[in-house]
Amino acid sequence: MIEIKDINKAFNGKTVLKSVSSTFKEGEINLIIGGSGTGKSVLLKCMIGLIKPDHGNVLYNGRDFYNSDKDTKQAIRREMGVLFQGGALFDSQTVEQNVRFPLDMLTDISPKEKKERVDFCLQRVGLEASGKRMPSEISGGMKKRVGIARAIVMNPKYLFCDEPNSGLDPLTSVKIDELIKEITDEYKITTVIITHDMNSVMEIGQNVMFLYQGDKLWEGVNSDITKTTVPELNEFIFANKLLRDAAKESNC
Ligand SMILES: Nc1ncnc2c1ncn2[C@@H]1O[C@H](COP(=O)(O)OP(=O)(O)OP(=O)(O)O)[C@@H](O)[C@H]1O
């Protein structure tokens, strides 16, 4: 479980996050949604320690990240897996080398153990036959899978995904969502995903937080989202015509 309490952040006098608090549950998919520039990525970066909030706390199973000693911070960092937007793969390294990278950087396990762990993770994301290929030789969906394999190679307790569906066709997006959901269930990970994708919200959004201009305006389970009376959230959801029509039909 991750708790964020009263997170505030401003850049050059402009407030980007306004006292945001929430709880992200273990073994569940927790989504942060909202339009462009509403502070989703800044919030995620505040959670993983890439941007220090001006005020507020981030608690990892009760451990207060920003008020921890160096060793505890390091331990929490090792429990995080991050799938960056666009995958962030090293183009000059094979798929296998990309997945092995955190093990090389953060562990001193033997080459044999590393190989076993990398093979296991590649197999878990359905890429067991692609370890020797270069990122330039695989599709966008496969790159995301490599990113997921790398994010789980350290066996994380917390998984953060920044727009895992960006740049993918709808069918591949669904497959990536399903994979993240399966892995979250299987290893009881606390997963936090930033997305614009209403399909992801409806399919896998067990807990959803809506940010608007740095404010948390709504949170709840996905099945309640279309009943919202928050005008900004309504506008965000029903920008999608299919959903608008579906909502009209269910009200008839
Ligand atoms: N390092 C920074 N320095 C100054 N301003 C920043 C910095 N990072 C983000 N911002 C500003 O903070 C605001 C929120 O940005 P953020 O990237 O969190 O938006 P977002 O909701 O993730 O948008 P998108 O969906 O388009 O990625 C924006 O106005 C952005 O310009």
The ligand as a Tripos MOL2 file, in Angstrom:
@<TRIPOS>MOLECULE
LIG
   31    33     1     0     0
SMALL
NO_CHARGES

@<TRIPOS>ATOM
      1 N1         10.4490   20.2300  -14.0720 N.pl3     1 LIG1
      2 C1          9.4570   21.1110  -14.2940 C.ar      1 LIG1
      3 N2          9.6970   22.4390  -14.2270 N.ar      1 LIG1
      4 C2          8.7090   23.3350  -14.4260 C.ar      1 LIG1
      5 N3          7.4310   22.9970  -14.7020 N.ar      1 LIG1
      6 C3          7.1310   21.6880  -14.7840 C.ar      1 LIG1
      7 C4          8.1270   20.6760  -14.5880 C.ar      1 LIG1
      8 N4          7.5410   19.4680  -14.7190 N.ar      1 LIG1
      9 C5          6.2510   19.7120  -15.0050 C.ar      1 LIG1
     10 N5          6.0060   21.0320  -15.0420 N.ar      1 LIG1
     11 C6          4.6980   21.6620  -15.2740 C.3       1 LIG1
     12 O1          3.7720   21.0640  -14.3910 O.3       1 LIG1
     13 C7          2.4970   20.9690  -15.0120 C.3       1 LIG1
     14 C8          2.0060   19.5430  -14.8990 C.3       1 LIG1
     15 O2          2.8290   18.7210  -15.7260 O.3       1 LIG1
     16 P1          2.6640   17.1490  -15.8260 P.3       1 LIG1
     17 O3          3.7710   16.6630  -16.7000 O.co2     1 LIG1
     18 O4          2.5510   16.5600  -14.4920 O.co2     1 LIG1
     19 O5          1.2810   17.0190  -16.5880 O.3       1 LIG1
     20 P2          0.5020   15.6910  -17.0150 P.3       1 LIG1
     21 O6         -0.8230   15.7310  -16.3480 O.co2     1 LIG1
     22 O7          1.3430   14.4990  -16.7590 O.co2     1 LIG1
     23 O8          0.3110   15.9510  -18.5650 O.3       1 LIG1
     24 P3          0.4020   14.9580  -19.8460 P.3       1 LIG1
     25 O9         -0.8140   14.0930  -19.7480 O.co2     1 LIG1
     26 O10         0.3300   15.8790  -21.0080 O.co2     1 LIG1
     27 O11         1.6840   14.1860  -19.7440 O.co2     1 LIG1
     28 C9          2.6580   21.4590  -16.4430 C.3       1 LIG1
     29 O12         2.2150   22.7940  -16.4980 O.3       1 LIG1
     30 C10         4.1500   21.3650  -16.6660 C.3       1 LIG1
     31 O13         4.5760   22.3410  -17.5850 O.3       1 LIG1
@<TRIPOS>BOND
     1     1     2 1
     2     2     3 ar
     3     2     7 ar
     4     3     4 ar
     5     4     5 ar
     6     5     6 ar
     7     6     7 ar
     8     6    10 ar
     9     7     8 ar
    10     8     9 ar
    11     9    10 ar
    12    10    11 1
    13    11    12 1
    14    11    30 1
    15    12    13 1
    16    13    14 1
    17    13    28 1
    18    14    15 1
    19    15    16 1
    20    16    17 2
    21    16    18 1
    22    16    19 1
    23    19    20 1
    24    20    21 2
    25    20    22 1
    26    20    23 1
    27    23    24 1
    28    24    25 2
    29    24    26 1
    30    24    27 1
    31    28    29 1
    32    28    30 1
    33    30    31 1
@<TRIPOS>SUBSTRUCTURE
     1 LIG1         1 GROUP 0 **** ****
